[in-house]
Amino acid sequence: MLNPNETLQLRRIPLLTPPGRPLEVGWAQEFARWLWHVFVLPADLAKPWPRWIHRLIKPLLLRLARQLGISNARSIRSWALHLTLIDPPRGDWSSPESYLQARRRRVTSLGALVHHAVAPRIAPLLYGIAARVESYSAALSLLFTKANRGTRLAAGAVALALFALAASTPLSMGQQCMLMGSMWLLTLLVRQLPGYGPGIIMIVFSIIASSRYIWWRLTQTMDLNTGFEGFFGAGLLAAECYTWIIMVLGYVQNARPLRRKSAPLPADRALWPTVDIFVPSYNESLEVVKPTVFAALNLDWPADKLKVYILDDGRRPQFREFAASCGAEYVIRSNNAHAKAGNLNHALTITHGEFVAIFDCDHIPVRTFLTTTMGWFLRDPKCAMLQTPHHFFSPDPFERNLGTFRRVPNEGNLFYGLIQDGNDLWNATFFCGSCAVLKRRPLQEIGGIAVETVTEDAHTALKLHRRGYNTAYLRQVLAGGLATESLSGHIGQRIRWARGMAQIFRLDNPLTGRGLSWLQRLCYTNAMLHFFSGIPRLVFLTAPLAYLYFQFHIINAAAATIALYALPHMVQSSLANSHIQGRFRHSFWNEAYEAVLSWYIALPTTVALVAPRLGKFNVTAKGGLVEQEFFDWRISMPYLVLVVLNTGGALLALPRLLYWNSFEADTVVLNLIWTFFNLILLGAVLGVAAETRQVRGAPRVPKSMPATLHLPDGTRVACQTDDFAMRGLGLRVDPPPPLQRGDLLHVSLSADDAVHEFPVAVATVLGNHLGLSLGELTIAQQRAYVRCTFGSPEAWNDWDSNVATDHPLASLAEVFSFGATGYVRLLESIYNEVSAWLRARARLLRPQ
């Protein structure tokens, strides 16, 4: 019997982390707490267990938990993390000896028990294999970057032939089971070893498992009926092939990140080149632009070799006045043609520096930005562009609405933490529009910033690479900016990126034309194909409904066979990606991001392929407020429809299981499980659409720095900052001085052995914490304040210190909690809307 959903494309469901604040959902509070208790169970929210569990079972569980080292015996999540084979012993793994020492510690999980049993005999062998694989991978990277074209093509052909052989070799059920089981066990044993070697091993295993799955799907599962059944089956297979291609290209990009270090500048500052700083602006407020301009003026660079330009496409008088008062140059043009790209190109025609550094108007650079980055241009004369990460010190909609800010890597961390570093190995670093330095002469050779598409930055880098120039990436956070405030703004920005990358793919396809190596072509292709994920993600969110609604069998396979091919594909890719990406993106988050964007980028990318000239540049709003909590019904409407459809499919599964299709119960169950996971994923999407308040116009940056508080009686108190913002800062003072709200004080901060004093007023007093608001500052004081805070070289050196280590099982528990939370917030919003409508109707009907 045909089994449509035995593909069970669970993929890597986006695993999220529970919000850092308790839910406030009115009448649904108790329901939310119950769900939280079931799926996450934090101690401060969990309600007591029933009395009979306390009397009979709890003592046994507590005793077992103590023996296993489980800190929170009431947490299903804690038990899941410990009772698993994916939890090896923790400790120093820098050598075989330290590994063996780590395994002698107390057994805290079944995974550690397995390691205790096998490690004494195979640990040295595993280290030898990992070291040898790492040396081979280093040689291969040199081969593909330095060898001649014929050698590279031959090596690539051999690799493809080997993978094709591994994917297409027929195996019996037992042989397939033994192959996949042995790869899984080896993965669990090597994944904690140091270096690149284990990652390469896991990548190879993942590609083999996934390639065997795709080959099996292509050759043995497509014997379907014609009509809608064949159409839906072909659509699912195409979506799976797309994800396989993206997976393989991602492995090529990220297998060996370059991890470039900064290059020193000459000791003689007279040899340093001239640099122009461009700060483009259109409709942003002056309060957003000021810190960036002050920070640019504060850059550690010879004053006669540095000029700062405000490029005001809004042509606002207050910006002109500000530029005159602070010492920056002010530039406008007669039109707004080509938006940001046209603004930058106009500035190139009237400036003369050898290099150009570009900062979006909300990206505040540290003082050492140029001294850290410019050395590479002097070391490599062919280097035309150097990019640094985009770091955001305010939460994006995911982080704010789900409460994960500074605890879970945000959406951009994977690109700026890993992908760009991987691109750098293949000389394929992308220009990202801000926090970058470009050499003027190569930029002029390609006609300036690209204007043919709405992603002018990536297209500009592509043109530079086609001309034979090099690019570089320095993975040091040297600037901080503002994230998008609302989900609608976030989606609008991503729509522009998706449309622009599709336009490049259509107009200047990296797979064709001259000037690029094959690895550069693959890196660019992967970046562009990534934005075509909208349709495949929608396919995965609706595929089980073909069977549940219409009994279409869209895959021809038995349940045991699908498990034997699909589970290794999903598990190996999940383990490999967790190992490679764990510091920069937690498991299953990728699906959450794709699900949120899927509906909105599907049409723009498709249209861009057909009519690439359509579409215009849209400016991403920054620095706004979300004054009231609300549910974004407009943005979430497509996903509400998907929720209704999947809920209907889940309800239909019950009569199918009991009556209509009881003869193929395994197919019904697999479709029901798939639908259930889709509903959890959609619940997390709805949780992001429930906008929480953001009333702080100037986000605070947590940072501990020395400060001095000047009390009204003249006493000076040494203290530390807790955080800072453009409108104030928080201090930690021990012991707390006798101060009250409204007291006028001064605070001193230091920068480069210079001490700067600022007037402040006490805003809050909470124990030893003082919240201070800045008084009226002169232009010189504002510039000094930015120099001491946002412009400090240490401002962002610990920005990810609180990010939790990725653990797939923890993410699995978290996606349940976020899915439940999303539905609770949806119910709360419906209740509030209906209540408001009833109250308004009652007022209208009330007799006057």
C-alpha positions in Angstrom: 0.0 0.0 0.0 1.3 3.5 -0.8 2.5 5.4 2.2 2.4 9.1 1.5 3.8 10.3 4.7 6.2 7.7 5.5 8.7 10.2 4.2 8.1 11.7 7.6 9.9 14.8 6.7 10.3 16.0 10.3 13.4 17.8 9.0 15.0 19.7 11.8 12.0 21.3 13.5 13.1 24.8 14.8 14.0 24.4 18.4 13.6 27.4 20.5 14.3 28.3 24.0 11.6 29.3 26.6 11.1 33.0 27.2 12.9 34.5 30.1 9.7 35.9 31.6 6.6 34.3 32.9 3.5 34.4 30.7 0.9 37.1 31.3 -2.1 35.8 29.5 -5.1 36.6 31.7 -7.6 33.8 31.9 -5.2 31.4 30.1 -2.5 31.7 32.8 -3.2 28.3 34.4 -3.4 26.5 31.1 -0.1 28.0 30.0 1.5 27.0 33.3 0.3 23.5 32.9 1.7 23.2 29.3 5.0 24.8 30.6 5.0 22.2 33.4 4.6 19.3 30.9 7.1 20.4 28.3 9.8 22.5 30.1 9.1 22.5 33.8 11.1 25.4 35.2 11.0 25.2 38.9 9.5 28.7 39.5 6.5 28.0 37.3 5.8 24.2 37.8 2.8 23.4 39.9 3.1 20.6 42.5 2.8 17.0 41.4 -0.3 15.1 42.5 0.0 13.8 46.1 0.1 10.1 45.2 3.2 10.8 43.0 4.8 12.6 46.0 4.1 9.7 48.3 5.0 6.7 46.0 7.2 7.7 43.1 9.0 11.0 44.0 11.4 9.4 46.5 12.5 6.8 44.0 12.9 9.4 41.3 14.9 11.8 43.5 17.2 9.0 44.6 17.8 7.9 41.0 18.3 11.6 40.0 21.0 12.0 42.6 22.8 9.0 41.4 22.7 10.3 37.8 23.6 13.8 38.7 20.3 15.3 37.5 19.9 18.8 39.1 16.2 19.2 38.6 14.4 15.9 39.1 11.0 17.5 38.3 12.1 18.4 34.8 11.3 16.1 31.9 13.9 18.1 29.9 16.6 17.3 32.5 15.8 13.6 32.3 15.8 13.7 28.5 19.2 15.3 28.4 20.7 12.7 30.7 19.0 9.5 29.6 20.3 9.6 26.1 23.2 8.3 24.0 23.8 11.8 22.6 25.3 13.0 25.9 29.0 12.0 26.1 31.1 12.7 29.2 32.1 16.3 29.7 35.6 17.5 30.3 38.9 18.4 28.5 39.1 16.5 25.3 42.3 18.1 24.0 44.2 14.7 24.0 43.5 11.0 24.3 44.9 11.1 27.9 42.6 13.9 29.0 39.7 12.0 27.3 40.4 8.9 29.3 40.7 11.0 32.5 37.3 12.6 31.7 35.6 9.2 31.3 36.8 8.1 34.8 34.5 10.6 36.4 31.1 9.6 37.7 28.7 8.2 35.1 25.9 10.8 34.5 24.1 9.4 31.4 23.7 6.3 29.3 25.8 8.1 26.7 28.7 8.4 29.2 28.2 4.7 30.1 28.7 3.8 26.5 31.9 5.9 26.4 33.1 4.2 29.6 32.7 0.8 28.0 34.4 1.5 24.7 36.7 4.5 25.2 39.8 2.7 26.7 40.3 0.6 23.6 39.3 3.1 20.8 40.1 6.6 22.1 43.7 6.7 20.7 42.4 5.3 17.5 39.6 7.9 17.2 42.2 10.7 17.9 44.4 9.3 15.2 41.6 9.1 12.7 40.4 12.7 13.5 44.0 14.1 13.2 44.5 12.3 9.9 41.2 13.5 8.5 42.0 17.1 9.6 45.4 16.9 7.8 43.7 15.5 4.7 41.0 18.2 4.8 43.7 20.9 5.1 45.5 19.5 2.1 42.2 19.4 0.1 41.4 23.0 0.9 44.9 24.0 -0.4 44.2 21.8 -3.4 41.0 23.6 -4.3 42.3 27.1 -3.5 45.9 26.9 -4.9 46.1 24.1 -7.5 45.6 24.7 -11.2 42.2 24.4 -12.8 42.7 20.9 -14.2 43.8 19.5 -10.9 40.8 21.0 -9.1 38.4 19.6 -11.7 40.0 16.1 -11.4 39.8 16.2 -7.6 36.2 17.3 -7.7 35.3 14.6 -10.2 36.8 11.9 -8.0 35.0 13.2 -4.9 31.7 13.3 -6.8 32.2 9.8 -8.2 32.9 8.4 -4.7 29.8 10.0 -3.2 27.7 8.8 -6.1 29.0 5.3 -5.6 28.2 5.4 -1.9 24.7 6.8 -2.6 23.7 4.4 -5.3 25.2 1.0 -4.2 22.2 -1.3 -3.4 22.2 -2.8 0.1 19.9 -5.3 1.8 17.8 -4.1 4.7 20.2 -5.6 7.1 23.2 -4.1 5.4 21.6 -0.7 5.3 20.8 -1.0 9.0 24.4 -2.0 9.8 25.9 0.8 7.7 23.7 3.5 9.2 24.1 2.2 12.8 27.9 2.1 12.6 28.0 5.7 11.2 25.7 6.8 14.0 27.8 5.2 16.7 31.1 6.6 15.3 29.4 10.0 15.1 28.6 9.9 18.8 32.1 8.8 19.7 34.0 11.4 17.6 31.8 14.5 18.0 33.5 15.8 21.1 37.1 15.4 19.7 39.0 18.7 19.0 39.8 20.2 15.7 38.2 20.1 12.2 38.6 16.3 11.8 35.4 15.2 13.6 33.4 17.7 11.7 34.7 16.4 8.4 33.9 12.9 9.4 30.3 13.9 10.4 29.9 15.8 7.2 30.9 12.7 5.1 28.5 10.5 7.1 25.7 13.0 6.7 26.2 13.3 3.0 26.3 9.5 2.6 23.1 9.0 4.6 21.2 11.9 2.9 22.4 10.9 -0.6 21.3 7.3 -0.1 17.9 8.7 1.0 17.5 11.0 -2.0 18.7 8.3 -4.4 16.2 5.8 -2.9 13.4 8.4 -3.2 14.3 9.1 -6.9 14.6 5.5 -8.0 12.2 3.5 -5.8 9.4 5.6 -4.4 7.9 7.5 -7.3 5.6 4.8 -8.8 2.5 7.0 -8.2 -0.8 7.4 -9.9 -1.2 10.2 -12.4 -3.1 13.4 -11.6 -3.0 15.1 -8.3 -1.3 12.2 -6.5 1.6 12.4 -8.9 1.7 16.2 -8.8 1.9 16.3 -5.0 4.4 13.5 -4.9 6.6 15.3 -7.4 6.3 18.5 -5.4 7.4 16.8 -2.2 10.4 15.1 -3.9 11.4 18.4 -5.5 11.4 20.1 -2.0 13.5 17.3 -0.6 16.0 17.6 -3.4 16.2 21.3 -2.8 17.0 20.8 0.9 19.6 18.2 0.0 21.3 20.6 -2.4 21.3 23.4 0.2 22.7 20.9 2.8 25.6 19.8 0.6 26.5 23.3 -0.5 26.4 24.4 3.2 28.8 21.7 4.1 31.2 22.9 1.4 31.0 26.4 2.7 31.4 25.7 6.4 33.7 22.7 6.6 36.9 24.7 7.4 36.2 28.3 8.3 39.3 30.4 7.7 39.3 32.4 11.0 41.4 35.2 9.7 43.2 37.3 12.2 43.8 41.1 11.9 47.0 42.2 10.2 49.2 44.9 11.7 49.7 48.4 10.2 53.0 50.0 9.7 54.5 51.7 12.7 54.9 55.0 10.7 51.4 56.5 10.7 52.4 58.7 7.7 52.2 55.5 5.6 48.6 54.9 6.5 46.1 55.6 3.6 43.3 58.1 3.6 39.8 56.9 4.4 36.3 58.4 3.8 33.5 57.3 6.2 30.1 57.1 4.6 27.0 57.2 6.8 23.9 57.0 4.5 20.5 58.0 5.9 17.0 58.4 4.4 14.2 58.6 7.0 15.9 57.7 10.3 15.7 60.1 13.2 18.6 62.2 14.1 18.8 60.4 17.5 19.6 57.2 15.7 22.2 58.7 13.4 24.1 60.8 16.0 25.9 58.0 17.8 27.2 56.5 14.6 28.6 59.9 13.4 30.2 60.6 16.8 31.8 57.1 16.8 33.1 57.6 13.2 34.6 60.9 14.2 36.3 59.2 17.2 38.0 56.5 15.1 41.7 56.0 15.9 43.1 57.3 12.6 45.2 60.4 11.7 42.8 63.3 11.6 44.2 64.6 8.3 43.6 61.2 6.7 40.0 60.7 7.8 36.7 62.4 6.7 33.2 61.6 7.9 30.3 62.2 5.5 26.6 62.1 6.3 24.8 61.2 3.1 21.3 62.5 3.7 18.8 61.3 1.1 16.1 62.9 3.2 17.6 66.4 2.8 16.7 67.5 6.3 17.9 70.9 7.7 18.5 69.5 11.2 21.0 67.0 9.8 22.8 69.8 8.0 23.0 71.7 11.3 24.2 68.7 13.2 26.9 68.0 10.7 28.2 71.6 10.9 28.2 71.4 14.8 30.1 68.2 15.1 32.6 68.5 12.3 31.2 66.0 9.8 30.7 66.7 6.1 27.1 66.9 4.8 26.1 65.6 1.4 22.8 65.6 -0.5 21.9 65.0 -4.1 19.2 66.2 -6.4 17.3 62.9 -6.6 16.9 59.5 -4.8 17.7 57.3 -7.8 18.7 53.8 -6.9 18.2 54.4 -3.2 21.1 53.6 -1.0 23.3 52.4 -3.9 22.7 55.7 -5.7 23.4 57.7 -2.5 26.8 55.9 -2.1 27.7 56.3 -5.7 27.0 60.0 -5.7 29.3 60.3 -2.7 32.0 58.5 -4.5 32.0 61.1 -7.2 32.7 64.0 -4.8 35.2 62.4 -2.4 38.8 61.3 -2.8 39.9 59.0 -0.1 41.9 55.9 -1.1 39.4 53.7 0.9 35.8 54.0 1.8 34.3 52.6 5.0 30.5 52.3 5.0 28.2 52.2 8.1 24.5 52.1 8.1 23.3 55.0 10.2 22.4 52.8 13.2 25.7 50.9 13.2 28.1 52.4 15.8 31.8 51.5 15.2 34.3 51.0 18.0 37.4 53.3 18.0 39.7 50.6 16.7 37.6 49.7 13.7 40.1 51.0 11.1 43.3 50.0 12.9 41.9 46.5 13.2 40.8 46.1 9.5 43.1 48.2 7.3 46.2 46.0 7.7 44.9 43.4 5.3 44.7 46.0 2.4 48.4 46.8 2.9 49.3 43.1 3.2 47.3 42.0 0.1 47.3 44.7 -2.7 44.5 42.7 -4.5 42.2 42.9 -1.5 39.3 45.1 -2.6 36.8 44.7 0.3 37.0 43.6 4.0 33.7 42.8 5.8 33.1 42.6 9.6 30.1 41.2 11.4 26.8 43.0 11.8 26.0 42.8 15.5 22.7 44.0 17.0 22.5 45.2 20.6 18.7 45.4 20.6 16.5 42.3 20.3 14.9 41.3 17.0 11.2 40.2 16.9 12.2 36.6 17.6 14.3 37.5 20.6 11.9 40.0 22.0 8.6 38.1 21.5 10.0 34.7 22.5 12.2 36.0 25.3 15.5 34.6 24.0 17.7 37.7 23.8 21.3 37.0 24.6 20.5 33.4 25.5 20.1 31.9 22.0 22.1 32.9 18.9 20.0 35.3 16.8 19.2 34.8 13.1 22.3 36.6 11.8 24.8 34.8 14.0 25.1 31.8 11.6 25.9 34.0 8.6 28.4 36.3 10.4 29.8 33.7 12.8 30.3 30.8 10.4 29.2 31.2 6.8 31.2 34.3 6.1 34.2 32.7 7.7 33.7 29.7 5.5 33.3 31.9 2.4 36.6 33.6 3.3 38.5 30.3 2.8 37.3 30.2 -0.8 37.8 34.0 -1.4 34.0 34.4 -1.6 33.3 36.9 1.3 30.1 38.9 0.6 29.8 42.7 1.0 26.9 43.2 3.4 26.3 46.9 3.0 27.7 48.1 6.3 30.6 47.6 8.7 32.9 47.2 5.7 35.9 48.9 4.0 36.2 49.0 0.3 39.2 50.1 -1.9 38.1 53.0 -4.1 40.0 52.1 -7.3 38.5 48.6 -7.7 35.1 50.0 -6.8 35.4 52.6 -9.5 36.5 49.9 -12.0 33.2 48.0 -11.6 31.2 51.3 -11.9 30.6 51.8 -8.2 28.1 50.1 -6.0 25.8 47.8 -8.1 22.4 49.3 -8.9 20.9 46.5 -11.1 19.3 44.8 -8.1 17.9 45.7 -4.6 20.7 43.7 -2.8 23.4 46.1 -4.1 25.9 44.8 -1.5 26.2 41.1 -2.5 26.0 42.1 -6.2 28.9 44.5 -5.7 31.1 41.7 -4.1 30.2 39.4 -7.0 31.4 42.0 -9.5 34.6 42.5 -7.6 35.3 38.8 -7.6 34.6 38.6 -11.4 37.3 41.2 -11.9 39.8 39.0 -10.0 40.0 40.9 -6.8 40.2 39.3 -3.3 37.9 39.9 -0.4 38.4 39.3 3.3 36.3 38.6 6.4 37.3 39.5 9.9 35.1 37.8 12.5 35.5 40.4 15.2 32.5 42.5 16.3 33.7 46.0 15.7 30.3 47.8 15.5 26.9 47.5 17.1 23.5 48.4 15.5 19.7 48.2 16.0 17.7 45.2 15.0 14.3 45.5 13.4 11.6 46.2 16.0 8.5 44.4 14.6 7.9 41.2 12.8 6.4 43.1 9.9 9.5 45.2 9.5 11.7 42.1 9.8 9.7 40.3 7.1 9.8 43.4 4.9 13.6 43.5 5.1 13.9 39.8 4.3 11.6 40.1 1.3 14.0 42.7 -0.1 16.9 40.4 0.5 15.1 37.5 -1.1 14.0 39.5 -4.1 17.5 40.9 -4.6 19.3 37.6 -4.5 16.8 36.1 -6.9 17.4 39.1 -9.2 21.2 38.4 -9.1 20.5 34.7 -9.8 18.6 35.7 -12.9 20.6 38.7 -14.2 24.2 37.8 -13.2 24.1 34.1 -12.4 27.3 33.0 -10.6 27.2 29.7 -12.3 27.8 31.3 -15.7 30.1 34.0 -16.9 33.8 34.5 -16.3 36.1 35.4 -13.5 34.9 33.1 -10.7 36.4 29.8 -9.4 34.1 26.9 -9.0 34.1 27.2 -5.2 33.2 30.9 -5.5 30.4 29.9 -7.8 29.1 27.4 -5.3 29.3 29.8 -2.4 27.3 32.5 -4.2 24.8 29.9 -5.5 24.1 28.6 -2.1 23.5 32.1 -0.8 21.0 32.8 -3.5 19.3 29.4 -3.4 18.8 29.8 0.3 16.2 32.5 -0.4 14.1 30.1 -2.5 13.2 28.2 0.6 9.6 29.6 0.7 7.9 27.1 -1.6 9.7 24.0 -0.2 8.9 25.1 3.4 5.2 25.5 2.5 5.3 22.0 0.9 6.6 20.5 4.1 4.0 22.3 6.1 1.1 20.9 4.0 2.4 17.6 2.5 0.7 15.3 5.1 -2.7 17.0 4.3 -2.7 15.3 0.9 -3.3 12.0 2.5 -5.4 13.2 5.5 -7.9 15.1 3.4 -7.9 13.2 0.0 -6.1 9.9 0.7 -3.4 10.7 -1.9 -0.4 8.5 -1.5 2.5 10.8 -2.5 5.3 8.3 -1.7 5.4 4.6 -2.5 7.2 3.0 0.4 6.7 0.7 3.4 7.0 2.2 6.9 10.0 0.1 7.8 11.8 1.1 4.6 11.1 4.8 5.1 12.4 4.6 8.6 15.6 2.8 7.5 16.4 5.6 4.9 14.8 8.7 6.4 15.9 8.5 10.0 19.6 8.2 9.3 19.2 11.1 6.8 17.6 13.3 9.5 19.7 12.2 12.5 23.1 12.4 10.7 22.4 15.9 9.3 21.1 17.1 12.6 24.2 15.9 14.5 26.5 17.3 11.8 24.9 20.7 11.7 24.7 20.8 15.5 28.5 20.1 15.7 29.3 22.7 13.0 26.8 25.4 13.8 26.1 24.9 17.5 27.8 28.1 18.6 26.0 30.2 16.0 22.5 28.6 15.5 20.8 26.1 17.7 19.3 23.0 16.3 15.9 23.4 14.6 15.9 27.2 14.6 16.4 27.3 10.9 13.0 25.8 10.3 11.4 28.5 12.5 13.0 31.3 10.5 12.0 29.6 7.2 8.5 29.0 8.4 8.0 32.7 9.3 9.3 33.9 5.9 8.0 31.1 3.7 4.7 32.6 2.6 6.1 36.1 2.1 9.2 35.3 0.1 7.7 32.5 -2.1 6.0 35.0 -4.5 8.8 37.7 -4.7 11.5 35.2 -5.5 9.3 33.5 -8.2 8.4 36.8 -9.8 12.1 37.9 -9.7 13.0 34.9 -11.8 10.4 35.8 -14.4 10.7 39.6 -14.3 13.9 40.5 -12.5 13.5 44.3 -13.1 10.4 44.5 -10.9 10.6 45.6 -7.3 12.1 48.5 -5.5 14.4 49.2 -2.6 12.6 49.5 0.8 14.3 51.1 3.8 14.2 49.1 7.0 12.8 51.2 9.8 15.0 51.4 12.9 14.7 53.0 16.3 10.9 52.7 16.6 8.8 51.7 19.6 6.1 49.1 20.2 4.0 50.9 22.8 1.3 48.2 23.3 1.2 44.5 23.1 -0.8 43.2 20.2 -1.2 40.2 17.9 -0.2 41.0 14.3 -3.3 39.5 12.6 -2.2 40.8 9.1 1.2 39.2 9.1 0.0 35.9 10.8 -3.1 35.4 8.6 -1.4 32.9 6.1 -0.2 30.9 9.1 -3.6 30.9 10.8 -4.9 29.4 7.6 -2.2 26.7 7.8 -3.1 26.1 11.4 -6.8 25.6 10.5 -5.9 23.2 7.7 -3.5 21.2 9.8 -5.9 21.0 12.7 -8.6 19.8 10.3 -6.2 17.1 9.0 -5.3 16.0 12.5 -9.0 15.6 13.4 -9.6 13.6 10.2 -6.8 11.3 11.1 -8.9 9.8 14.0 -11.7 8.4 11.9 -9.2 7.3 9.2 -7.2 5.4 11.9 -10.3 3.8 13.5 -12.5 3.2 10.5 -11.7 4.5 7.0 -8.1 3.5 6.7 -7.5 1.1 9.6 -5.9 -1.3 7.1 -3.0 1.2 6.7 -2.7 2.4 10.3 1.0 3.0 10.0 0.4 5.5 7.2 -2.2 7.4 9.2 0.0 7.5 12.3 3.0 8.9 10.3 0.9 11.6 8.7 -0.6 12.5 12.1 2.8 12.8 13.7 4.0 14.9 10.8 0.9 17.1 11.1 1.4 17.4 14.9 5.0 18.7 14.4 3.8 21.1 11.8 1.2 22.5 14.3 3.9 22.9 16.9 6.1 24.7 14.4 3.2 27.0 13.4 2.5 27.6 17.0 6.0 29.0 17.4 5.4 31.2 14.4 2.3 32.6 16.0 4.3 33.2 19.2 6.6 35.5 17.2 3.5 37.3 15.8 2.4 38.2 19.3 4.3 41.5 19.6 5.4 42.4 23.1 6.0 46.0 24.3 9.2 47.9 23.5 8.9 51.3 25.2 12.6 52.0 25.6 13.6 54.3 22.7 17.4 53.8 23.5 18.2 50.1 24.1 20.5 49.4 27.0 23.8 47.4 26.4 24.8 45.2 29.4 28.4 46.0 30.1 30.6 46.2 33.2 33.1 49.1 33.0 34.8 51.1 35.8 33.1 54.4 36.6 33.3 57.1 39.3 30.1 58.5 40.9 30.4 62.1 42.2 27.9 62.6 45.1 26.4 66.0 45.9 28.7 66.4 49.0 31.8 66.1 46.8 32.5 62.4 47.7 33.7 60.2 44.9 32.6 56.6 44.9 34.3 54.0 42.7 31.7 51.7 41.0 31.0 49.6 37.9 28.5 50.1 35.1 25.8 47.5 34.7 24.6 48.8 31.3 24.6 51.9 29.2 22.4 53.6 26.6 22.4 56.9 24.8 20.0 58.3 27.3 21.4 56.9 30.5 23.3 54.2 32.3 23.1 51.8 35.2 25.6 51.6 38.0 26.4 49.0 40.6 27.6 50.7 43.8 28.7 48.8 47.0 27.7 49.9 49.5 24.8 51.9 48.0 24.9 55.6 48.8 21.9 57.4 50.4 20.3 58.7 47.2 16.8 59.4 46.1 15.1 59.7 42.7 15.7 63.1 41.1 19.1 63.7 42.8 21.5 65.5 40.5 25.0 64.0 40.3 28.0 63.5 38.0 29.5 60.3 36.7 33.0 59.9 35.2 34.0 57.4 32.5 37.4 56.8 31.0 38.7 56.3 27.5 42.4 56.0 26.5 43.6 57.3 29.9 41.3 60.4 29.5 38.5 60.9 32.0 35.2 62.4 31.0 32.6 63.7 33.3 28.8 63.8 32.6 25.8 65.2 34.4 23.2 62.7 35.5 20.0 62.4 37.5 18.9 59.5 39.6 16.0 57.7 37.9 15.8 54.5 40.0 17.3 53.2 43.2 17.1 49.4 43.6 19.4 48.2 46.3 23.0 48.7 45.1 21.8 49.4 41.5 21.3 53.0 40.4 19.5 53.9 37.2 20.8 57.2 35.9 19.5 59.4 33.1 21.9 61.7 31.3 21.4 65.4 31.6 21.8 68.0 28.8 25.1 67.2 27.1 27.0 69.5 24.7 28.1 68.1 21.3 31.6 67.6 22.8 30.2 65.7 25.8 27.9 63.5 23.5 30.9 62.6 21.4 33.0 61.8 24.5 30.2 59.7 26.0 30.0 57.6 22.8 33.8 57.3 22.9 33.6 55.9 26.4 30.7 53.5 25.8 29.6 52.3 22.4 33.0 53.2 20.9 35.0 51.4 23.5 37.2 48.6 21.9 35.8 46.2 24.6 32.2 47.2 24.0 31.2 43.9 22.3 33.9 41.5 23.3 31.6 39.5 25.6 28.3 39.9 23.7 27.7 36.2 23.3 29.0 35.1 26.8 25.5 34.1 28.0 24.5 32.1 24.9 23.7 28.6 25.8 25.4 25.6 24.2 23.3 23.9 21.6 21.8 20.6 22.7 19.3 19.1 20.2 17.3 17.4 22.9 16.9 20.6 24.8 15.7 22.3 21.6 13.2 19.5 21.1 11.6 20.3 24.4 11.7 24.0 23.8 9.9 23.8 20.5 7.0 22.2 22.3 7.0 25.0 24.9 7.1 27.7 22.2 4.4 26.0 20.1 2.1 25.8 23.2 2.9 29.4 24.1 2.0 30.6 20.6 -1.5 29.0 20.8 -2.0 30.4 24.3 -1.2 33.9 23.1 -3.5 33.4 20.1 -6.4 32.4 22.4 -5.6 35.3 24.6 -5.7 37.7 21.6 -9.0 36.2 20.4 -10.5 36.6 23.8 -9.3 40.2 24.1 -10.6 41.1 20.7 -14.0 39.5 21.3 -14.2 41.2 24.8 -13.4 44.6 23.3 -16.0 44.1 20.6 -18.7 43.1 23.1 -17.9 46.1 25.4 -18.0 48.5 22.4 -21.3 47.0 21.3 -22.7 47.2 24.8 -21.8 50.9 24.9 -23.6 51.5 21.6 -26.7 49.7 22.8 -26.8 51.3 26.2 -29.7 53.8 26.5 -28.5 57.4 26.7 
